[in-house]
Amino acid sequence: MPGKSHRYSLGARLFLSAAVCCALVLALAGFGLTTFYRRSAERGFDERLSVYIKELVADLAAPPETERQAIGDLGEPRFDLPLSGWYWQIVRLDGEKPVVRTSRSLVGGQLPKLLDQQLTPNARGLRESYVSGPDERDLRIIEREIDVGEDGRFTVGVAAPADEIEGDIRDFRLALTLTFLLLGLALVASTLIQVRFGLRPLVRLGTAVGSVRTGEAARIAGKYPPDLAPLAGELNQLIDANREILERARTQVGNLAHALKTPLSVMLNEAEASDPHLPQTVQTQAAIMRDQVQYYLDRARAAALSGALGSVTEVAPSLDALIRTFAKISQGRGITGMHHVPAHVRFRGERQDLEEMLGNLLDNAFKWARSAVEVSLAPEAEEGRIALLIDDDGPGLPSEALLDVLKRGRRLDETTPGSGLGLSIVVDLAKLYGGEVTLERSRLGGLRARLLLPSV
């Protein structure tokens, strides 16, 4: 069952996240640039006002005998226009009563003294702030304290409308907003192009998978970028494995149908001939059919599961359970079973298949052993493989019979119970997993079964 699709596609998520990030970056950049420009505009404005302060200070510090213009004659007519917003003020601090001189534009009013507000002067000895003027207009004011010796101590302040700074900042903010808006639109457009271009191979891959699903194509074709090519390859391998599993299952069903033909024909013939041995014949053939059905069902299930993804089984716990079971069954014969397989050894496949293979081999070993059965791990197995060695101390087999006994239905001793399918099932299961089973002489004197399987 396919998982629920997300509300937004991958392309939409990438586009929206990029657009939000761009918007945040541009907003932070705009805020930072506006703050920086405000400080720069204030510094420039303060420089203009400090020029007037220097002229006023020069007039105050000039000797009385020096010919000079009247104090406050700064060559700026706005200092003479009533309530123009451009004001200067000089306050003497060391007299009994403060002496205040102001520009004509103040029309008898006064400016607040920054000295009274406990503001700290900057590196040039100037105090800077915003104040409210006589007509409630916001003013930018700078003030300096000077000492002219016997002539006294003074504070000299010059103020001008803050509207001029705010006007410059508004113009800058408007230009910056328009610029960033165009830049943001360009970034969004480029992001959209990048997302569409970048995800085009993924869209092609999805289309190719859909073509495989609908039967229009057998495999995923085409070239893909290096980061998608492995995914396309894995999907092709998955398609091939699924096709192979289906073919295996079909083969086993066909084999089962063919295997059942002979027993059914025998029973039908016996039934038509009214043979008095019909019940015995039916019983015998039914047992054969049961074994054949079980055999091919196991083969079909194993064929379907041998290509399953993510199936991993620890070998040691399965061996513990199987050896304990067979030792209990053989308790009256005094046979001991043990294994030396480390706990970290794992089989890349289904637990049921592993126990089916080990169970058949251990059943055979315990059946023929005299006193001991051992399972160990062969150290010479290649990487990605494990080789399990099942040894017994029984009579063993002659060398010419070692290959023959692995064939389906072959039994070298008809006196022992069994159908002759056990070892062939092990052979078939091992082949389905890309492994193999071989028989050889055991170091215990009996038979050794070597089971080679894929590992993790």
DRENDO-1510 file (C-alpha; in Angstrom, 1 decimal, always signed):
<recs>
REC; n; res; u; v; w
REC; 1; MET; +0.0; +0.0; +0.0 .
REC; 2; PRO; +1.6; +3.3; -1.0 .
REC; 3; GLY; +2.3; +5.8; +1.7 .
REC; 4; LYS; +0.3; +9.0; +2.0 .
REC; 5; SER; +1.6; +11.8; -0.3 .
REC; 6; HIS; +2.6; +15.0; +1.4 .
REC; 7; ARG; +0.6; +18.1; +0.8 .
REC; 8; TYR; +3.5; +19.8; -1.0 .
REC; 9; SER; +5.7; +18.2; -3.7 .
REC; 10; LEU; +9.4; +18.1; -3.4 .
REC; 11; GLY; +9.8; +20.9; -5.9 .
REC; 12; ALA; +7.3; +23.1; -4.1 .
REC; 13; ARG; +9.0; +22.4; -0.8 .
REC; 14; LEU; +12.4; +23.4; -2.3 .
REC; 15; PHE; +11.0; +26.5; -3.9 .
REC; 16; LEU; +9.1; +27.6; -0.8 .
REC; 17; SER; +12.0; +27.1; +1.5 .
REC; 18; ALA; +14.4; +28.9; -0.9 .
REC; 19; ALA; +11.9; +31.8; -1.2 .
REC; 20; VAL; +11.4; +32.1; +2.5 .
REC; 21; CYS; +15.2; +32.0; +3.1 .
REC; 22; CYS; +15.7; +34.7; +0.4 .
REC; 23; ALA; +13.0; +36.9; +2.0 .
REC; 24; LEU; +14.5; +36.5; +5.4 .
REC; 25; VAL; +18.0; +37.3; +4.1 .
REC; 26; LEU; +16.8; +40.3; +2.2 .
REC; 27; ALA; +14.8; +41.6; +5.2 .
REC; 28; LEU; +17.8; +41.3; +7.5 .
REC; 29; ALA; +20.1; +42.9; +5.0 .
REC; 30; GLY; +17.6; +45.7; +4.5 .
REC; 31; PHE; +17.3; +46.3; +8.2 .
REC; 32; GLY; +21.1; +46.3; +8.6 .
REC; 33; LEU; +21.7; +48.6; +5.7 .
REC; 34; THR; +18.9; +51.0; +6.9 .
REC; 35; THR; +20.5; +51.1; +10.4 .
REC; 36; PHE; +23.9; +51.7; +8.9 .
REC; 37; TYR; +22.6; +54.4; +6.6 .
REC; 38; ARG; +20.8; +56.1; +9.5 .
REC; 39; ARG; +24.0; +56.3; +11.5 .
REC; 40; SER; +25.9; +57.6; +8.5 .
REC; 41; ALA; +23.2; +60.2; +7.8 .
REC; 42; GLU; +23.3; +61.3; +11.4 .
REC; 43; ARG; +27.1; +61.6; +11.3 .
REC; 44; GLY; +26.9; +63.7; +8.1 .
REC; 45; PHE; +24.2; +65.9; +9.6 .
REC; 46; ASP; +26.2; +66.3; +12.8 .
REC; 47; GLU; +29.2; +67.3; +10.8 .
REC; 48; ARG; +27.2; +70.2; +9.3 .
REC; 49; LEU; +26.1; +71.3; +12.7 .
REC; 50; SER; +29.6; +71.0; +14.2 .
REC; 51; VAL; +30.8; +73.5; +11.7 .
REC; 52; TYR; +28.4; +76.1; +13.1 .
REC; 53; ILE; +29.5; +75.2; +16.7 .
REC; 54; LYS; +33.1; +75.8; +15.7 .
REC; 55; GLU; +32.3; +79.2; +14.4 .
REC; 56; LEU; +30.4; +80.1; +17.6 .
REC; 57; VAL; +33.2; +78.8; +19.7 .
REC; 58; ALA; +35.7; +80.8; +17.7 .
REC; 59; ASP; +33.6; +84.0; +18.2 .
REC; 60; LEU; +33.5; +83.4; +22.0 .
REC; 61; ALA; +37.2; +82.6; +22.2 .
REC; 62; ALA; +38.3; +85.6; +20.2 .
REC; 63; PRO; +40.0; +88.5; +22.2 .
REC; 64; PRO; +37.9; +91.5; +22.8 .
REC; 65; GLU; +40.2; +93.8; +20.8 .
REC; 66; THR; +39.9; +91.6; +17.7 .
REC; 67; GLU; +37.6; +92.9; +15.0 .
REC; 68; ARG; +34.9; +90.3; +14.5 .
REC; 69; GLN; +31.4; +90.0; +13.4 .
REC; 70; ALA; +28.7; +89.7; +15.9 .
REC; 71; ILE; +28.3; +86.4; +17.7 .
REC; 72; GLY; +25.9; +84.2; +15.8 .
REC; 73; ASP; +26.5; +85.7; +12.4 .
REC; 74; LEU; +27.0; +82.3; +10.7 .
REC; 75; GLY; +26.0; +83.2; +7.2 .
REC; 76; GLU; +22.9; +81.0; +7.4 .
REC; 77; PRO; +19.7; +83.0; +7.0 .
REC; 78; ARG; +17.6; +80.2; +8.5 .
REC; 79; PHE; +19.0; +81.1; +11.9 .
REC; 80; ASP; +17.3; +84.4; +11.6 .
REC; 81; LEU; +13.9; +83.2; +10.4 .
REC; 82; PRO; +11.4; +82.7; +13.3 .
REC; 83; LEU; +10.8; +79.1; +14.2 .
REC; 84; SER; +12.6; +77.9; +11.1 .
REC; 85; GLY; +13.9; +74.8; +13.0 .
REC; 86; TRP; +17.5; +76.0; +12.8 .
REC; 87; TYR; +18.7; +77.3; +16.1 .
REC; 88; TRP; +21.8; +78.1; +18.1 .
REC; 89; GLN; +22.1; +78.7; +21.8 .
REC; 90; ILE; +25.0; +79.8; +24.1 .
REC; 91; VAL; +24.6; +79.5; +27.9 .
REC; 92; ARG; +27.2; +80.7; +30.4 .
REC; 93; LEU; +27.6; +78.3; +33.3 .
REC; 94; ASP; +29.7; +80.0; +35.9 .
REC; 95; GLY; +27.8; +83.2; +36.6 .
REC; 96; GLU; +25.3; +83.8; +39.4 .
REC; 97; LYS; +22.6; +83.7; +36.9 .
REC; 98; PRO; +23.0; +81.8; +33.6 .
REC; 99; VAL; +23.4; +84.1; +30.7 .
REC; 100; VAL; +21.6; +82.8; +27.6 .
REC; 101; ARG; +22.1; +84.0; +24.1 .
REC; 102; THR; +20.1; +82.5; +21.3 .
REC; 103; SER; +19.5; +82.8; +17.6 .
REC; 104; ARG; +16.7; +85.1; +16.4 .
REC; 105; SER; +14.9; +82.0; +15.1 .
REC; 106; LEU; +14.1; +80.9; +18.7 .
REC; 107; VAL; +12.1; +84.1; +19.2 .
REC; 108; GLY; +12.8; +84.2; +22.9 .
REC; 109; GLY; +12.6; +80.5; +23.5 .
REC; 110; GLN; +15.3; +78.2; +24.7 .
REC; 111; LEU; +16.6; +74.8; +23.8 .
REC; 112; PRO; +17.0; +72.0; +26.3 .
REC; 113; LYS; +20.6; +71.6; +27.6 .
REC; 114; LEU; +22.1; +68.2; +27.0 .
REC; 115; LEU; +24.4; +68.8; +29.9 .
REC; 116; ASP; +21.4; +68.6; +32.2 .
REC; 117; GLN; +20.5; +65.2; +30.7 .
REC; 118; GLN; +23.8; +63.6; +31.8 .
REC; 119; LEU; +24.7; +62.6; +28.3 .
REC; 120; THR; +28.3; +61.4; +27.8 .
REC; 121; PRO; +30.3; +63.4; +25.2 .
REC; 122; ASN; +31.7; +61.5; +22.2 .
REC; 123; ALA; +35.4; +61.4; +21.3 .
REC; 124; ARG; +35.2; +64.9; +19.9 .
REC; 125; GLY; +33.7; +66.3; +23.1 .
REC; 126; LEU; +30.2; +66.7; +21.5 .
REC; 127; ARG; +26.9; +65.6; +23.0 .
REC; 128; GLU; +24.3; +64.4; +20.5 .
REC; 129; SER; +20.6; +63.8; +20.9 .
REC; 130; TYR; +17.1; +64.4; +19.6 .
REC; 131; VAL; +14.9; +66.9; +21.4 .
REC; 132; SER; +11.5; +68.6; +20.9 .
REC; 133; GLY; +11.7; +72.2; +19.7 .
REC; 134; PRO; +9.7; +75.3; +20.5 .
REC; 135; ASP; +7.0; +74.4; +18.0 .
REC; 136; GLU; +7.0; +70.7; +19.0 .
REC; 137; ARG; +9.1; +69.7; +16.0 .
REC; 138; ASP; +11.7; +67.0; +16.5 .
REC; 139; LEU; +15.2; +68.5; +16.4 .
REC; 140; ARG; +18.7; +67.0; +16.1 .
REC; 141; ILE; +20.9; +68.9; +18.5 .
REC; 142; ILE; +24.6; +68.8; +19.3 .
REC; 143; GLU; +26.2; +70.6; +22.2 .
REC; 144; ARG; +29.7; +71.3; +23.3 .
REC; 145; GLU; +31.1; +72.6; +26.6 .
REC; 146; ILE; +34.0; +75.1; +26.4 .
REC; 147; ASP; +36.1; +77.0; +28.9 .
REC; 148; VAL; +37.5; +80.4; +27.7 .
REC; 149; GLY; +39.4; +81.2; +30.8 .
REC; 150; GLU; +38.5; +84.5; +32.4 .
REC; 151; ASP; +35.6; +84.9; +30.1 .
REC; 152; GLY; +33.9; +81.9; +31.6 .
REC; 153; ARG; +32.5; +78.5; +30.8 .
REC; 154; PHE; +29.9; +78.0; +28.2 .
REC; 155; THR; +27.7; +75.4; +26.5 .
REC; 156; VAL; +27.2; +76.0; +22.8 .
REC; 157; GLY; +24.4; +74.1; +21.1 .
REC; 158; VAL; +23.2; +74.0; +17.5 .
REC; 159; ALA; +19.9; +72.3; +16.4 .
REC; 160; ALA; +18.3; +71.6; +13.1 .
REC; 161; PRO; +15.1; +69.8; +12.0 .
REC; 162; ALA; +15.3; +66.1; +12.3 .
REC; 163; ASP; +13.0; +65.9; +9.2 .
REC; 164; GLU; +16.0; +66.4; +7.0 .
REC; 165; ILE; +17.6; +63.2; +8.3 .
REC; 166; GLU; +14.3; +61.3; +8.2 .
REC; 167; GLY; +13.7; +62.4; +4.7 .
REC; 168; ASP; +17.0; +61.1; +3.6 .
REC; 169; ILE; +16.4; +57.8; +5.4 .
REC; 170; ARG; +12.9; +57.5; +3.8 .
REC; 171; ASP; +14.3; +58.1; +0.3 .
REC; 172; PHE; +17.1; +55.5; +1.0 .
REC; 173; ARG; +14.5; +53.0; +2.4 .
REC; 174; LEU; +12.3; +53.5; -0.6 .
REC; 175; ALA; +15.2; +53.0; -3.1 .
REC; 176; LEU; +16.4; +50.0; -1.0 .
REC; 177; THR; +13.0; +48.4; -0.9 .
REC; 178; LEU; +12.5; +48.8; -4.7 .
REC; 179; THR; +16.0; +47.4; -5.3 .
REC; 180; PHE; +15.5; +44.4; -2.9 .
REC; 181; LEU; +12.0; +43.8; -4.3 .
REC; 182; LEU; +13.5; +43.5; -7.9 .
REC; 183; LEU; +16.4; +41.4; -6.5 .
REC; 184; GLY; +13.9; +39.2; -4.6 .
REC; 185; LEU; +11.8; +38.6; -7.7 .
REC; 186; ALA; +15.0; +37.8; -9.7 .
REC; 187; LEU; +16.1; +35.4; -7.0 .
REC; 188; VAL; +12.7; +33.7; -6.9 .
REC; 189; ALA; +12.7; +33.4; -10.6 .
REC; 190; SER; +16.2; +31.9; -10.6 .
REC; 191; THR; +15.2; +29.5; -7.8 .
REC; 192; LEU; +12.2; +28.3; -9.7 .
REC; 193; ILE; +14.4; +27.7; -12.8 .
REC; 194; GLN; +17.0; +25.9; -10.7 .
REC; 195; VAL; +14.4; +23.7; -8.9 .
REC; 196; ARG; +12.7; +22.8; -12.2 .
REC; 197; PHE; +16.1; +22.1; -13.9 .
REC; 198; GLY; +17.5; +20.3; -10.9 .
REC; 199; LEU; +14.5; +18.0; -10.4 .
REC; 200; ARG; +14.1; +17.2; -14.0 .
REC; 201; PRO; +16.1; +14.0; -13.8 .
REC; 202; LEU; +14.0; +12.9; -10.8 .
REC; 203; VAL; +10.8; +13.6; -12.8 .
REC; 204; ARG; +12.3; +11.5; -15.6 .
REC; 205; LEU; +13.1; +8.7; -13.2 .
REC; 206; GLY; +9.5; +8.8; -11.8 .
REC; 207; THR; +8.1; +8.7; -15.4 .
REC; 208; ALA; +10.4; +5.7; -16.1 .
REC; 209; VAL; +9.2; +3.9; -13.0 .
REC; 210; GLY; +5.6; +4.5; -14.0 .
REC; 211; SER; +6.4; +3.1; -17.5 .
REC; 212; VAL; +7.7; -0.1; -15.9 .
REC; 213; ARG; +4.7; -0.3; -13.7 .
REC; 214; THR; +2.2; +0.0; -16.6 .
REC; 215; GLY; +4.2; -2.4; -18.7 .
REC; 216; GLU; +5.3; +0.1; -21.3 .
REC; 217; ALA; +9.0; -0.6; -20.5 .
REC; 218; ALA; +10.8; -3.6; -19.0 .
REC; 219; ARG; +13.5; -1.6; -17.2 .
REC; 220; ILE; +14.5; +1.9; -16.3 .
REC; 221; ALA; +16.4; +3.4; -19.3 .
REC; 222; GLY; +18.3; +6.6; -19.8 .
REC; 223; LYS; +21.2; +8.4; -18.3 .
REC; 224; TYR; +21.0; +10.1; -14.9 .
REC; 225; PRO; +23.2; +12.3; -12.8 .
REC; 226; PRO; +25.8; +10.6; -10.5 .
REC; 227; ASP; +23.6; +11.0; -7.5 .
REC; 228; LEU; +20.6; +9.4; -9.1 .
REC; 229; ALA; +22.3; +6.8; -11.3 .
REC; 230; PRO; +22.8; +4.4; -8.3 .
REC; 231; LEU; +19.1; +4.7; -7.4 .
REC; 232; ALA; +18.1; +3.9; -11.0 .
REC; 233; GLY; +20.5; +0.9; -10.9 .
REC; 234; GLU; +19.1; -0.3; -7.6 .
REC; 235; LEU; +15.6; +0.0; -9.0 .
REC; 236; ASN; +16.6; -2.0; -12.1 .
REC; 237; GLN; +18.1; -4.7; -9.9 .
REC; 238; LEU; +14.9; -4.7; -7.8 .
REC; 239; ILE; +12.8; -5.1; -11.0 .
REC; 240; ASP; +15.1; -7.9; -12.2 .
REC; 241; ALA; +14.9; -9.6; -8.8 .
REC; 242; ASN; +11.1; -9.4; -8.8 .
REC; 243; ARG; +10.9; -10.8; -12.3 .
REC; 244; GLU; +13.2; -13.6; -11.3 .
REC; 245; ILE; +11.2; -14.4; -8.2 .
REC; 246; LEU; +8.0; -14.5; -10.3 .
REC; 247; GLU; +9.7; -16.8; -12.8 .
REC; 248; ARG; +10.9; -19.1; -10.1 .
REC; 249; ALA; +7.5; -19.3; -8.6 .
REC; 250; ARG; +6.0; -20.1; -11.9 .
REC; 251; THR; +8.6; -22.8; -12.4 .
REC; 252; GLN; +7.9; -24.4; -9.1 .
REC; 253; VAL; +4.2; -24.4; -9.8 .
REC; 254; GLY; +4.9; -26.1; -13.2 .
REC; 255; ASN; +7.2; -28.6; -11.5 .
REC; 256; LEU; +4.5; -29.4; -8.9 .
REC; 257; ALA; +1.9; -29.9; -11.6 .
REC; 258; HIS; +4.2; -32.2; -13.5 .
REC; 259; ALA; +5.2; -34.1; -10.3 .
REC; 260; LEU; +1.5; -34.8; -9.4 .
REC; 261; LYS; +0.7; -36.1; -12.9 .
REC; 262; THR; +2.3; -39.6; -12.3 .
REC; 263; PRO; +0.6; -40.3; -8.9 .
REC; 264; LEU; -2.7; -39.1; -10.2 .
REC; 265; SER; -2.4; -41.3; -13.3 .
REC; 266; VAL; -1.5; -44.3; -11.2 .
REC; 267; MET; -4.5; -43.8; -8.9 .
REC; 268; LEU; -6.9; -43.3; -11.9 .
REC; 269; ASN; -5.6; -46.4; -13.6 .
REC; 270; GLU; -6.0; -48.5; -10.5 .
REC; 271; ALA; -9.4; -47.1; -10.0 .
REC; 272; GLU; -10.5; -48.0; -13.5 .
REC; 273; ALA; -9.1; -51.5; -13.3 .
REC; 274; SER; -10.9; -52.1; -10.0 .
REC; 275; ASP; -7.6; -53.4; -8.5 .
REC; 276; PRO; -8.1; -54.9; -5.0 .
REC; 277; HIS; -4.9; -53.2; -3.9 .
REC; 278; LEU; -6.4; -49.8; -4.7 .
REC; 279; PRO; -6.6; -48.5; -1.0 .
REC; 280; GLN; -2.9; -49.3; -0.5 .
REC; 281; THR; -2.0; -47.7; -3.9 .
REC; 282; VAL; -4.0; -44.6; -3.0 .
REC; 283; GLN; -2.4; -44.4; +0.4 .
REC; 284; THR; +1.1; -44.8; -1.1 .
REC; 285; GLN; +0.5; -42.3; -4.0 .
REC; 286; ALA; -1.2; -39.8; -1.7 .
REC; 287; ALA; +1.9; -39.9; +0.6 .
REC; 288; ILE; +4.1; -39.2; -2.4 .
REC; 289; MET; +1.8; -36.4; -3.5 .
REC; 290; ARG; +1.9; -34.9; +0.0 .
REC; 291; ASP; +5.7; -34.9; +0.0 .
REC; 292; GLN; +5.8; -33.5; -3.5 .
REC; 293; VAL; +3.3; -30.7; -2.6 .
REC; 294; GLN; +5.2; -29.8; +0.6 .
REC; 295; TYR; +8.5; -29.9; -1.3 .
REC; 296; TYR; +7.4; -27.6; -4.1 .
REC; 297; LEU; +5.5; -25.3; -1.7 .
REC; 298; ASP; +8.7; -24.9; +0.2 .
REC; 299; ARG; +10.6; -24.3; -3.0 .
REC; 300; ALA; +8.0; -21.7; -4.2 .
REC; 301; ARG; +8.1; -19.9; -0.8 .
REC; 302; ALA; +11.9; -19.9; -0.7 .
REC; 303; ALA; +12.0; -18.6; -4.3 .
REC; 304; ALA; +9.8; -15.7; -3.4 .
REC; 305; LEU; +11.7; -14.8; -0.2 .
REC; 306; SER; +15.2; -15.4; -1.4 .
REC; 307; GLY; +15.2; -11.9; -3.1 .
REC; 308; ALA; +13.5; -10.2; -0.2 .
REC; 309; LEU; +15.2; -7.0; +1.0 .
REC; 310; GLY; +16.4; -6.5; +4.5 .
REC; 311; SER; +16.1; -10.1; +5.7 .
REC; 312; VAL; +18.9; -10.9; +8.2 .
REC; 313; THR; +19.0; -13.8; +10.6 .
REC; 314; GLU; +21.5; -14.6; +13.4 .
REC; 315; VAL; +22.9; -18.1; +13.1 .
REC; 316; ALA; +23.8; -18.9; +16.7 .
REC; 317; PRO; +20.3; -18.7; +18.2 .
REC; 318; SER; +18.9; -21.0; +15.5 .
REC; 319; LEU; +21.7; -23.5; +16.0 .
REC; 320; ASP; +21.1; -23.4; +19.8 .
REC; 321; ALA; +17.4; -24.3; +19.4 .
REC; 322; LEU; +17.9; -27.0; +16.7 .
REC; 323; ILE; +20.8; -28.8; +18.5 .
REC; 324; ARG; +18.8; -28.7; +21.7 .
REC; 325; THR; +15.8; -30.2; +20.0 .
REC; 326; PHE; +17.7; -33.0; +18.2 .
REC; 327; ALA; +19.8; -33.8; +21.3 .
REC; 328; LYS; +16.5; -34.3; +23.2 .
REC; 329; ILE; +15.2; -36.6; +20.4 .
REC; 330; SER; +18.4; -38.6; +20.4 .
REC; 331; GLN; +18.7; -38.6; +24.2 .
REC; 332; GLY; +18.4; -42.4; +24.5 .
REC; 333; ARG; +21.3; -42.9; +22.1 .
REC; 334; GLY; +23.7; -40.7; +24.1 .
REC; 335; ILE; +24.5; -38.3; +21.3 .
REC; 336; THR; +25.9; -34.9; +22.3 .
REC; 337; GLY; +25.6; -31.8; +20.0 .
REC; 338; MET; +27.5; -28.5; +20.1 .
REC; 339; HIS; +28.4; -25.6; +17.9 .
REC; 340; HIS; +31.3; -23.1; +17.8 .
REC; 341; VAL; +29.6; -20.4; +15.7 .
REC; 342; PRO; +30.2; -16.8; +17.1 .
REC; 343; ALA; +27.2; -14.7; +18.0 .
REC; 344; HIS; +28.0; -12.0; +15.4 .
REC; 345; VAL; +27.6; -14.3; +12.4 .
REC; 346; ARG; +24.5; -13.5; +10.5 .
REC; 347; PHE; +22.8; -15.0; +7.4 .
REC; 348; ARG; +21.4; -12.7; +4.8 .
REC; 349; GLY; +18.0; -14.4; +4.4 .
REC; 350; GLU; +14.9; -15.6; +6.1 .
REC; 351; ARG; +15.1; -17.4; +9.5 .
REC; 352; GLN; +12.7; -20.1; +8.4 .
REC; 353; ASP; +14.9; -21.0; +5.4 .
REC; 354; LEU; +18.0; -21.1; +7.5 .
REC; 355; GLU; +16.4; -23.4; +10.0 .
REC; 356; GLU; +15.0; -25.5; +7.2 .
REC; 357; MET; +18.5; -26.1; +5.8 .
REC; 358; LEU; +20.2; -26.5; +9.2 .
REC; 359; GLY; +17.4; -28.7; +10.4 .
REC; 360; ASN; +17.7; -31.2; +7.5 .
REC; 361; LEU; +21.5; -31.3; +7.8 .
REC; 362; LEU; +21.4; -31.8; +11.6 .
REC; 363; ASP; +18.6; -34.4; +11.3 .
REC; 364; ASN; +20.8; -36.4; +9.0 .
REC; 365; ALA; +23.9; -35.9; +11.3 .
REC; 366; PHE; +22.0; -36.9; +14.5 .
REC; 367; LYS; +20.4; -39.9; +12.6 .
REC; 368; TRP; +23.8; -41.4; +11.7 .
REC; 369; ALA; +26.1; -40.1; +14.5 .
REC; 370; ARG; +27.4; -42.5; +17.1 .
REC; 371; SER; +28.2; -40.1; +19.9 .
REC; 372; ALA; +28.8; -36.5; +18.7 .
REC; 373; VAL; +27.6; -33.8; +16.3 .
REC; 374; GLU; +29.5; -30.5; +15.9 .
REC; 375; VAL; +28.8; -27.4; +14.0 .
REC; 376; SER; +31.6; -24.9; +13.3 .
REC; 377; LEU; +32.5; -21.9; +11.1 .
REC; 378; ALA; +35.0; -22.4; +8.3 .
REC; 379; PRO; +37.5; -19.6; +8.4 .
REC; 380; GLU; +38.4; -19.7; +4.7 .
REC; 381; ALA; +35.0; -18.4; +3.4 .
REC; 382; GLU; +35.2; -15.4; +1.0 .
REC; 383; GLU; +34.0; -12.0; +2.0 .
REC; 384; GLY; +30.2; -11.7; +2.2 .
REC; 385; ARG; +29.9; -15.5; +2.7 .
REC; 386; ILE; +29.7; -17.9; +5.6 .
REC; 387; ALA; +30.6; -21.6; +5.5 .
REC; 388; LEU; +28.9; -23.7; +8.2 .
REC; 389; LEU; +30.4; -27.2; +8.8 .
REC; 390; ILE; +28.2; -29.9; +10.2 .
REC; 391; ASP; +30.3; -32.9; +11.3 .
REC; 392; ASP; +29.3; -36.2; +12.8 .
REC; 393; ASP; +31.2; -39.3; +13.9 .
REC; 394; GLY; +28.9; -41.8; +12.1 .
REC; 395; PRO; +29.9; -44.3; +9.4 .
REC; 396; GLY; +30.1; -41.7; +6.7 .
REC; 397; LEU; +29.7; -42.3; +2.9 .
REC; 398; PRO; +31.9; -43.7; +0.2 .
REC; 399; SER; +33.4; -41.0; -2.0 .
REC; 400; GLU; +31.4; -42.1; -5.1 .
REC; 401; ALA; +28.1; -41.6; -3.2 .
REC; 402; LEU; +28.8; -38.1; -1.9 .
REC; 403; LEU; +27.3; -36.4; -5.0 .
REC; 404; ASP; +24.6; -39.0; -5.7 .
REC; 405; VAL; +23.0; -38.6; -2.3 .
REC; 406; LEU; +22.3; -34.9; -2.9 .
REC; 407; LYS; +19.9; -35.7; -5.8 .
REC; 408; ARG; +16.2; -35.4; -5.1 .
REC; 409; GLY; +14.6; -38.5; -3.8 .
REC; 410; ARG; +17.8; -40.5; -3.6 .
REC; 411; ARG; +18.2; -42.6; -0.4 .
REC; 412; LEU; +21.2; -44.9; +0.2 .
REC; 413; ASP; +19.6; -46.7; +3.1 .
REC; 414; GLU; +15.9; -47.7; +2.7 .
REC; 415; THR; +15.7; -49.0; +6.2 .
REC; 416; THR; +15.6; -45.6; +7.8 .
REC; 417; PRO; +12.5; -43.4; +7.6 .
REC; 418; GLY; +12.3; -40.5; +5.2 .
REC; 419; SER; +11.3; -39.4; +1.7 .
REC; 420; GLY; +14.8; -38.6; +0.3 .
REC; 421; LEU; +13.8; -35.0; -0.2 .
REC; 422; GLY; +15.6; -33.5; +2.8 .
REC; 423; LEU; +19.1; -33.0; +1.4 .
REC; 424; SER; +17.7; -31.9; -2.0 .
REC; 425; ILE; +15.6; -29.3; -0.3 .
REC; 426; VAL; +18.8; -28.0; +1.4 .
REC; 427; VAL; +20.6; -27.9; -2.0 .
REC; 428; ASP; +17.7; -26.1; -3.7 .
REC; 429; LEU; +17.4; -23.5; -0.9 .
REC; 430; ALA; +21.1; -22.9; -0.8 .
REC; 431; LYS; +21.1; -22.3; -4.6 .
REC; 432; LEU; +18.2; -19.9; -4.3 .
REC; 433; TYR; +20.4; -17.8; -2.0 .
REC; 434; GLY; +23.5; -18.1; -4.3 .
REC; 435; GLY; +25.1; -20.7; -2.0 .
REC; 436; GLU; +25.8; -24.4; -2.2 .
REC; 437; VAL; +26.0; -27.6; -0.3 .
REC; 438; THR; +28.9; -30.1; -0.5 .
REC; 439; LEU; +29.6; -33.4; +1.3 .
REC; 440; GLU; +33.0; -34.6; +2.4 .
REC; 441; ARG; +34.8; -36.7; +4.9 .
REC; 442; SER; +34.6; -35.3; +8.5 .
REC; 443; ARG; +37.5; -34.9; +10.9 .
REC; 444; LEU; +35.4; -36.8; +13.4 .
REC; 445; GLY; +35.4; -39.8; +11.1 .
REC; 446; GLY; +31.9; -39.6; +9.7 .
REC; 447; LEU; +30.2; -37.2; +7.2 .
REC; 448; ARG; +30.8; -33.4; +6.9 .
REC; 449; ALA; +28.2; -31.2; +5.2 .
REC; 450; ARG; +29.6; -27.8; +4.1 .
REC; 451; LEU; +26.8; -25.2; +3.8 .
REC; 452; LEU; +27.9; -22.0; +2.0 .
REC; 453; LEU; +25.5; -19.0; +2.4 .
REC; 454; PRO; +25.5; -15.2; +2.0 .
REC; 455; SER; +26.3; -13.2; +5.1 .
REC; 456; VAL; +26.0; -9.6; +6.3 .
</recs>
